[in-house]
Amino acid sequence: MNQRAHSSSSSETATPFDDLGVAVSRHEPLSHHTWLGLGGTAAYFCEPIDSDALGRVVKRCHEQQIPLRMIGGGSNVLVPVAGFEGMVVRLSAPGFCGIDVQRPAIIAGAGAKLVHVVSAAVQAGLSGLETLVDVPGTVGGALVGNAGGHGGDIGERVADVTVMLADGTTEVRDRSRLAFESRWSNLDDCIIIGCRLELDEEDASLLTKRMQKQWIVGRSAQPSGTRTVAMMFKDPLGTTAESLVAQAGARELRAGDAAVYAAHANYVVAGPHCSSDDVRTLVETVRSRVREKLGIELAPQIEVW
Ligand SMILES: Cc1cc2nc3c(=O)[nH]c(=O)nc-3n(C[C@H](O)[C@H](O)[C@H](O)COP(=O)(O)OP(=O)(O)OC[C@H]3O[C@@H](n4cnc5c(N)ncnc54)[C@H](O)[C@@H]3O)c2cc1C
């Protein structure tokens, strides 16, 4: 009886990763890792200590056809209530979060917070990233989506990116192999481990003032500080998603406890009883309204898993 109870509980906790020397949790609530604090569970979740451990997990997922997704700051992903039936990896260990100034470049780990990289650059008197100071998330997430705004994007400064492929091997991709467009890059086929950003020498105190100004302007233009809002759509060429949502009369739309944010129509605000499915429904409803009223297909910014 005891023996049977023991084997059933150990088979429940056993994972295909048990022999890899990596702590893997089961049924991890991804709400703990997303900006909005919403979303279901991941079948498997881990935060590998270094590239070797990451490689073992990646290779195992590849061999056993277990879907694998990376999560950074979770500021651009929406995990359904039903969760994700695969492995989610977060590069939060110190080895993935380094920021090393090598004038006039900065080497940054994929797990480093973008705001920390911007601050380190400014402190060192290196310019080129300060317009990114109000973008939430990590370097990895920023590279995948070429984070930025009207003042420029991260892709403009990327010299090379170190990536891991599905078989666990790593390679460095230099500028000639990288493509960055508005809120898009071709780094969607790999795991980003880190990058080298080429910057310009500039006076640190002038740069600090510019960064602070950008911070204030950014905060007034978008609600980056609050964890109850997320960006819905990419800006189409020559206009803003915010203006199109307003023109389509979609400002008042709601779904469950998700609503269009009153202060900025390209953001969704999640109420206290909101689920990630409410957010997804609202994004789809607003998108349909813009299509019907204006004949324009908005591309979602937030990525639904
Ligand atoms: C309030 C608010 C304001 C925002 N303002 C802006 C803005 O001004 N400009 C802008 O561009 N965006 C903005 N965003 C969107 C978001 O912050 C950016 O897209 C950000 O770069 C996402 O980074 P992240 O680390 O949170 O990525 P996540 O949301 O965790 O992930 C985004 C994507 O990157 C992938 N990914 C993450 N890390 C890795 C890795 N190491 N290797 C491979 N893939 C990886 C994920 O799998 C996912 O596909 C805003 C979002 C919010 C909530």
The ligand as a Gaussian input file, in Angstrom:
#p B3LYP/6-31G(d) Opt

LIG

0 1
 C        3.690000      49.055000     -20.036000
 C        4.419000      48.542000     -21.234000
 C        5.092000      49.419000     -22.066000
 C        5.775000      48.946000     -23.189000
 N        6.424000      49.826000     -23.996000
 C        7.125000      49.365000     -25.064000
 C        7.841000      50.280000     -25.916000
 O        7.881000      51.469000     -25.713000
 N        8.503000      49.742000     -26.985000
 C        8.513000      48.408000     -27.237000
 O        9.152000      47.987000     -28.207000
 N        7.833000      47.541000     -26.456000
 C        7.155000      47.975000     -25.386000
 N        6.454000      47.112000     -24.594000
 C        6.452000      45.671000     -24.924000
 C        7.566000      44.880000     -24.190000
 O        8.001000      45.557000     -23.057000
 C        8.760000      44.646000     -25.098000
 O        8.357000      43.872000     -26.177000
 C        9.937000      43.961000     -24.363000
 O       11.091000      44.071000     -25.140000
 C        9.652000      42.511000     -24.012000
 O       10.722000      42.047000     -23.192000
 P       10.489000      40.869000     -22.144000
 O       11.803000      40.498000     -21.571000
 O        9.431000      41.221000     -21.195000
 O       10.027000      39.710000     -23.126000
 P        8.912000      38.600000     -22.868000
 O        7.579000      39.247000     -22.845000
 O        9.276000      37.749000     -21.729000
 O        9.064000      37.763000     -24.218000
 C        8.804000      38.362000     -25.470000
 C        9.259000      37.380000     -26.567000
 O       10.673000      37.228000     -26.502000
 C       10.998000      35.838000     -26.351000
 N       12.215000      35.785000     -25.529000
 C       12.420000      36.356000     -24.317000
 N       13.691000      36.094000     -23.909000
 C       14.264000      35.339000     -24.884000
 C       15.548000      34.734000     -25.061000
 N       16.521000      34.849000     -24.159000
 N       15.770000      34.028000     -26.187000
 C       14.814000      33.888000     -27.127000
 N       13.592000      34.411000     -27.019000
 C       13.322000      35.134000     -25.917000
 C        9.771000      35.229000     -25.681000
 O        9.715000      33.834000     -25.927000
 C        8.674000      35.976000     -26.386000
 O        8.492000      35.424000     -27.680000
 C        5.771000      47.548000     -23.473000
 C        5.092000      46.676000     -22.628000
 C        4.436000      47.153000     -21.517000
 C        3.736000      46.185000     -20.612000

